[in-house]
Amino acid sequence: MLVLAIITFGMLMGAGAQLILGRKHHRIDWTQAIIAGLSGSFIGGLLISLLAGDGLELRPSGIIGSLGGALIVTAIWRWRAAKKWKVTAAQRAARRSGDPRKSHPR
């Protein structure tokens, strides 16, 4: 039961991070929400709770840290996806030019 509660809490934190940062296509990516929420909650929530001296109990500092961690993980995830898409677009343009030397990234 505790595992389901942790997964649900992480998923809600990840969905909240997507709502704050803006959703793509007006929907929530639940896979990204679960991964970003769980990893962000673990890193941010644990770090803030321990720094605040609350220990491992559920306190407002841990919830705020969980949301902050999920925001950071979601922002990094989107930055990496945008960076990957730009490289792919540049490669497509180089392939259309007909020059085989430009079709491979440096």
C-alpha positions, 0 to 999 in steps of 0.5 A, a space after each residue: 500500500 505504501 508503494 502505491 501511495 509513493 507512486 501516486 504522490 510522485 505522479 501528482 508531483 510530476 503532473 504538477 510540474 508539467 502544469 506549472 511549466 506548461 503542457 504540450 498538446 494540452 495534455 499531460 505525459 503520464 510517463 514523464 510525470 511518473 518518472 520526473 515526479 518519483 526522481 524529483 520527489 526522491 532527490 528534492 523531497 529528501 534533500 529539503 526534508 533532511 536540510 530542514 531537520 524534519 527527517 523522513 516524515 511527511 512535512 510541507 518542506 518535503 512536499 515543496 522540495 518534491 515539487 521543486 525536484 520534479 520541476 527541475 527534472 521536467 525542465 531538464 527532460 524538455 531541454 534535452 528533448 529540444 536539443 535532440 530535436 534541433 540536431 535531428 533537424 540540422 541533420 535532415 537539412 544537411 542530407 537534403 543538400 546532397 553533400 555526404 560530408 554534411 550528413 554526419 554530426 561532428 
